Amino acid sequence: MGPDSTIVPGQPGGYLEAATIYWDYFDFDNALRLLNDGRNKLADGNLYSYEAGAIYESQRDYPRAVAEYIKGALAGAANSPADLR
């Protein structure tokens, strides 16, 4: 059973949990793929903005990281992780 098996339809936490497994092993492409799958399937383009931003930042892709952080800060509550970043 792979990381994708932890995904529960309609639950955003499953996509994040599965993506984290890939992220922990520096497989950033698959982590981003799962985060984007979750965004698409849950119809929320702002979901996981902080996490996607952190992945892009770790890859030194600062323009994409900043874009994700801003997207998350504007969509989230004050003092959210993306807002604070």
C-alpha positions as CSV (number, residue, x, y, z in Angstrom):
1,M,0.0,0.0,0.0
2,G,1.4,3.4,-1.0
3,P,0.9,6.9,0.3
4,D,-2.1,7.5,-1.9
5,S,-4.0,4.8,0.0
6,T,-4.5,7.2,3.0
7,I,-6.6,9.6,0.9
8,V,-10.3,9.7,1.9
9,P,-12.6,11.3,-0.6
10,G,-13.9,14.7,0.5
11,Q,-11.4,15.0,3.4
12,P,-8.6,17.5,2.9
13,G,-6.5,16.0,5.7
14,G,-5.9,12.8,3.7
15,Y,-4.3,14.6,0.8
16,L,-2.0,16.5,3.1
17,E,-1.1,13.4,5.0
18,A,-0.2,11.5,1.8
19,A,1.7,14.5,0.4
20,T,3.7,14.8,3.6
21,I,5.0,11.2,3.1
22,Y,6.4,12.2,-0.3
23,W,7.7,15.5,1.1
24,D,9.5,13.7,3.9
25,Y,11.4,11.7,1.3
26,F,12.2,14.8,-0.9
27,D,9.8,13.7,-3.6
28,F,8.5,17.2,-4.1
29,D,6.9,16.6,-7.5
30,N,4.6,13.9,-6.1
31,A,3.9,15.9,-3.0
32,L,2.8,18.8,-5.2
33,R,0.8,16.5,-7.4
34,L,-1.2,15.2,-4.4
35,L,-1.8,18.7,-3.1
36,N,-3.0,19.8,-6.5
37,D,-5.2,16.7,-6.7
38,G,-6.8,17.6,-3.4
39,R,-7.3,21.2,-4.6
40,N,-9.0,20.0,-7.7
41,K,-11.1,17.3,-6.2
42,L,-12.2,19.5,-3.3
43,A,-12.7,22.5,-5.6
44,D,-10.6,24.8,-3.4
45,G,-7.7,26.4,-5.2
46,N,-6.4,28.0,-2.0
47,L,-6.2,24.7,-0.1
48,Y,-2.7,23.8,1.0
49,S,-1.2,27.1,0.0
50,Y,1.2,27.2,2.9
51,E,2.4,23.7,2.2
52,A,2.8,24.3,-1.5
53,G,4.6,27.5,-0.7
54,A,7.0,25.7,1.7
55,I,7.8,23.1,-1.0
56,Y,8.5,25.8,-3.6
57,E,10.6,27.7,-1.1
58,S,12.7,24.6,-0.3
59,Q,13.3,24.3,-4.0
60,R,14.4,27.9,-4.1
61,D,11.5,28.8,-6.5
62,Y,10.8,32.0,-4.6
63,P,8.3,33.6,-7.0
64,R,6.0,30.5,-6.8
65,A,6.5,30.2,-3.1
66,V,5.5,33.8,-2.5
67,A,2.5,33.5,-4.8
68,E,1.3,30.5,-2.8
69,Y,1.8,32.2,0.5
70,I,-0.1,35.3,-0.7
71,K,-2.9,33.2,-2.0
72,G,-3.2,31.4,1.4
73,A,-2.9,34.6,3.4
74,L,-5.7,36.3,1.4
75,A,-8.0,33.3,1.6
76,G,-7.2,32.3,5.2
77,A,-7.8,33.8,8.6
78,A,-5.5,36.4,10.1
79,N,-2.4,34.8,11.7
80,S,-2.7,31.7,9.6
81,P,0.6,30.0,8.7
82,A,0.6,31.5,5.2
83,D,-0.3,34.9,6.7
84,L,2.5,34.8,9.2
85,R,5.0,33.6,6.6
